[in-house]
Amino acid sequence: MDAAHQVEGIDEQRHTPTDEPLFNESVYLDVVDASGNVGGYVRLGLYPNLGVIWWTAAVTIVGRGPIVAARYDLAAPKNGFDIDDQGVTVTYCVDEELQSVTVTATSPAKSFATPEAAYDETQGEEVDLAMELTWSTAGVPYHYAITTRYEIPCTVVGTITVDGEVFTLAGPGQRDHSWGVRDWWSFGWCWSAIHFDDGRKLHLADIRIDGVPPLGYLQRDGDVQSLEVANTSEVKDTDGIASSAHFVIEPGGFTVDVTPTGFGPLLLVSDEGKIDRFPRAMVEAKTSDGVFGRGWIEWNQPQG
């Protein structure tokens, strides 16, 4: 892997913001239990120039609707990404730079009957959500060459508790850290990170703007290859909820068929009233050479 993709330990900390209102610094982490029955994600998205931090998290349980926590008006911390505001308590701890991170959280959330229902704030039943999860590096940290962001494949252990029901998880996951202007309402993308049973780890970001190159990697046993092709497509309903997706990947000469098994959608509304649908999903996947995998996928879907 060349120097452009190396990650520095200091980048685990917060960065000095520019003066753009939508300058954002975020950490995102996901997990799928090895059984495939339970998964979740958390994201802490700091807008320091707006004085707020976004807290979004979801739990996906096969056979049930999504459980989603989403607050976009919490007081921005002076340091780090910890939250203690309006009933939301989150601790984000870098246990060892580029090696281990632990998230501990308690938060109100809502349980929805269907993924589509999560787009309607009048629906859903109130539940209590708690998480205590540790992400340990299980591959090579990878910095994007064209923007300030890095991705790390991980193994994850810990618990998620929903209204007193405890789920113990151990399985693959991903974490990333990015800093720069984040305008959710300006363009679409597809992002995914998948761990395959043969040890391959795939990460891609297909930015749906003409001329933007593919982003991401294919890695195994310390060998990291930057993607040259990362074409994505999906079959989705009128609400943008996908039933399947298909990737064409180079190098590697293979394709990947992806099946969502649980969603944690978000509805993002700008200060100007612009709407963005953001369905993120736990998935099963299979490569064209027959290898099974698990992970997460997301689509950013600005609405006009």
C-alpha positions in Angstrom: 0.0 0.0 0.0 1.5 3.4 -1.0 2.0 6.4 1.3 -1.1 8.2 0.1 -3.3 5.5 1.9 -1.3 5.3 5.1 -3.2 6.3 8.3 -1.5 8.3 11.1 -2.4 7.6 14.7 -2.9 11.3 15.4 -5.8 11.3 13.0 -7.8 9.3 15.6 -8.2 12.7 17.3 -10.4 15.7 16.3 -9.2 18.1 13.6 -9.2 21.9 13.3 -12.4 22.8 11.5 -12.5 25.1 8.5 -15.0 28.0 8.6 -17.7 26.4 6.4 -21.0 26.0 8.2 -21.3 22.3 7.1 -17.8 21.3 8.2 -18.4 17.9 9.8 -16.2 15.5 11.7 -17.7 12.1 12.2 -17.0 8.6 13.5 -19.0 5.7 12.2 -19.0 2.1 13.4 -21.0 -1.0 12.6 -21.3 -4.7 13.5 -22.9 -7.9 12.4 -23.1 -10.8 14.8 -21.5 -14.0 13.3 -25.0 -15.6 13.3 -26.3 -12.8 11.0 -29.3 -12.4 13.3 -28.4 -9.1 15.0 -26.4 -6.1 14.0 -26.1 -2.4 14.6 -24.4 0.8 13.9 -23.5 4.1 15.6 -22.5 7.5 14.1 -21.4 10.6 15.9 -21.4 13.5 13.5 -20.0 16.8 14.8 -20.9 20.1 13.2 -18.7 22.4 15.3 -19.6 25.6 13.4 -23.3 24.9 14.1 -22.7 24.0 17.7 -24.4 20.5 17.4 -23.5 16.9 17.2 -25.7 14.3 15.5 -26.3 11.0 17.2 -27.7 8.3 15.0 -27.8 4.6 15.8 -29.8 1.6 14.8 -30.3 -2.1 15.8 -31.3 -4.6 13.2 -32.8 -7.9 14.3 -33.8 -10.4 11.6 -37.6 -10.8 11.5 -38.3 -7.5 13.2 -38.6 -3.9 12.2 -35.7 -1.4 12.8 -34.9 0.2 16.1 -33.5 3.7 15.5 -32.1 6.5 17.6 -31.7 9.8 15.8 -31.0 13.3 17.4 -29.7 16.2 15.4 -29.7 18.9 18.0 -27.4 17.7 20.8 -24.9 20.1 22.3 -21.5 19.8 20.6 -18.7 18.6 22.9 -15.6 20.8 23.4 -13.3 17.9 23.0 -13.7 14.4 21.6 -17.1 13.0 20.6 -18.7 12.2 23.9 -22.4 13.2 24.5 -24.3 14.0 27.7 -27.4 15.9 26.6 -31.2 15.5 26.6 -31.1 11.9 27.8 -28.4 10.7 25.4 -25.1 9.6 27.0 -22.3 8.4 24.7 -18.7 7.7 25.4 -16.4 7.2 22.4 -13.0 6.0 23.7 -9.9 5.3 21.5 -8.4 2.5 23.6 -5.3 2.3 21.4 -4.7 4.4 18.3 -5.7 2.5 15.1 -6.2 -0.7 17.1 -9.2 -0.5 19.4 -12.2 1.7 20.0 -15.0 1.3 22.6 -18.5 2.9 22.4 -20.7 2.9 25.4 -24.2 4.5 25.0 -27.6 4.9 26.4 -30.3 6.6 24.5 -34.1 6.9 23.8 -35.0 5.2 20.5 -38.0 4.1 18.5 -39.0 0.6 17.3 -40.7 0.7 13.9 -42.8 -1.9 12.2 -41.2 -1.6 8.8 -38.1 0.2 7.4 -40.4 2.7 5.5 -42.1 3.7 8.8 -38.8 5.1 10.1 -39.2 8.0 7.6 -42.4 9.1 9.4 -41.7 10.7 12.8 -45.3 10.2 13.9 -44.7 6.4 13.9 -42.8 4.0 16.1 -42.9 2.9 19.7 -40.5 4.4 22.3 -37.8 2.1 23.6 -34.6 2.4 25.6 -31.4 1.5 23.8 -28.0 0.8 25.3 -24.7 -0.4 23.7 -21.3 -1.4 25.0 -19.2 -2.5 22.0 -15.5 -2.7 21.2 -14.1 -2.6 17.7 -10.6 -4.2 17.3 -8.6 -3.7 14.1 -8.7 -6.8 11.9 -6.9 -5.6 8.7 -5.0 -2.6 7.4 -6.3 0.9 8.1 -6.9 2.7 4.8 -6.9 6.4 4.1 -8.7 7.7 1.0 -6.2 9.4 -1.4 -8.6 12.2 -2.5 -10.3 13.2 0.7 -9.8 13.3 4.5 -11.2 9.9 5.6 -10.0 6.5 6.7 -11.6 3.1 7.0 -10.7 0.2 9.2 -12.0 -3.4 9.0 -12.6 -4.8 12.5 -13.9 -7.6 14.7 -16.4 -6.5 17.2 -17.6 -7.8 20.6 -20.0 -6.5 23.2 -23.7 -6.1 24.0 -26.7 -4.3 22.7 -29.8 -3.9 25.0 -33.3 -3.0 23.8 -35.8 -2.4 26.6 -34.0 -4.8 28.9 -33.5 -7.5 26.2 -29.8 -8.2 25.9 -28.1 -9.3 22.7 -24.4 -10.5 22.9 -22.6 -9.9 19.7 -19.3 -11.1 18.2 -18.6 -10.7 14.5 -17.2 -8.5 11.8 -17.6 -4.8 11.6 -16.2 -1.5 10.1 -15.3 1.8 11.5 -14.4 5.1 9.8 -13.4 8.6 10.6 -13.9 11.6 8.3 -13.6 15.4 8.4 -14.6 18.0 5.9 -17.7 19.6 4.5 -20.7 17.1 4.6 -23.7 18.3 2.6 -26.1 15.3 2.6 -28.5 16.9 0.3 -26.2 17.6 -2.7 -25.5 14.2 -4.2 -26.0 10.5 -3.9 -23.7 7.6 -3.1 -23.5 3.9 -2.2 -21.1 2.9 0.5 -20.4 -0.7 1.7 -18.0 -2.7 3.8 -18.2 -6.6 3.7 -16.1 -9.3 5.4 -15.9 -12.6 3.4 -15.4 -16.1 4.8 -12.1 -16.5 2.9 -10.6 -13.5 4.6 -11.2 -11.0 1.9 -12.4 -7.6 3.1 -14.1 -5.3 0.7 -14.8 -1.6 1.2 -16.2 0.6 -1.5 -17.8 4.1 -2.0 -19.5 4.7 -5.3 -20.0 8.5 -5.5 -22.7 9.1 -8.0 -21.2 12.1 -9.6 -19.7 11.8 -13.1 -15.9 11.7 -13.1 -15.4 10.8 -9.4 -13.2 7.7 -9.3 -14.1 4.6 -7.2 -13.0 4.7 -3.6 -12.1 1.7 -1.4 -10.0 -1.4 -1.1 -9.9 -5.1 -1.4 -7.6 -6.6 1.2 -6.5 -9.9 2.7 -3.6 -11.0 4.9 -2.0 -7.6 4.8 -2.2 -7.2 1.0 -4.2 -4.1 0.2 -5.3 -3.2 -3.3 -7.1 0.1 -4.1 -10.2 -0.3 -6.2 -10.0 0.6 -9.9 -13.7 -0.2 -10.5 -16.6 -0.1 -8.0 -19.8 0.0 -9.9 -23.0 -0.5 -7.8 -26.6 -1.0 -8.7 -29.7 -1.9 -6.7 -33.3 -3.0 -7.0 -35.4 -0.7 -4.8 -39.0 0.2 -4.0 -40.7 3.6 -4.3 -39.3 4.6 -0.9 -35.8 3.8 -1.9 -35.6 0.6 0.2 -33.5 -1.9 -1.7 -34.2 -5.6 -1.9 -30.9 -6.4 -3.6 -27.7 -4.9 -4.8 -25.0 -5.8 -7.3 -21.3 -4.8 -7.3 -18.8 -5.1 -10.1 -15.3 -4.9 -8.6 -11.7 -4.6 -10.0 -9.1 -5.6 -9.2 -10.1 -9.2 -8.5 -12.3 -9.8 -11.5 -15.4 -10.6 -9.5 -18.9 -9.5 -8.8 -20.9 -9.4 -5.5 -24.6 -10.0 -5.0 -25.9 -8.3 -1.8 -29.1 -9.0 0.1 -30.2 -6.6 2.9 -31.4 -8.5 6.0 -32.3 -5.5 8.2 -32.5 -1.8 7.8 -31.8 1.2 10.0 -33.1 4.1 7.8 -32.7 7.8 8.6 -34.6 10.9 7.3 -32.3 13.9 7.1 -33.9 17.3 6.8 -31.8 20.4 6.2 -32.4 23.8 7.8 -33.8 24.9 4.4 -36.2 22.0 4.4 -34.4 19.8 1.8 -35.1 16.1 2.3 -32.7 13.2 2.1 -33.5 9.5 2.6 -30.7 7.5 4.0 -31.4 3.7 4.1 -28.5 1.9 5.8 -28.7 -1.9 5.9 -27.1 -5.1 7.4 -26.4 -7.5 4.5 -25.5 -10.9 3.4 -23.3 -11.2 0.3 -21.9 -13.7 -2.1 -19.1 -13.3 -4.6 -19.2 -14.6 -8.2 -16.7 -17.3 -7.0 -19.2 -18.5 -4.4 -17.7 -17.0 -1.2 -20.2 -15.8 1.5 -19.9 -12.5 3.4 -21.5 -10.2 5.9 -21.5 -6.5 6.4 -23.3 -3.2 5.9 -24.4 -1.0 3.0 -25.8 2.5 2.8 -27.3 4.7 0.1 -27.6 8.5 0.2 -30.8 9.5 -1.6 -31.4 13.3 -1.9 -35.0 13.9 -2.8 -34.9 16.4 -5.7 
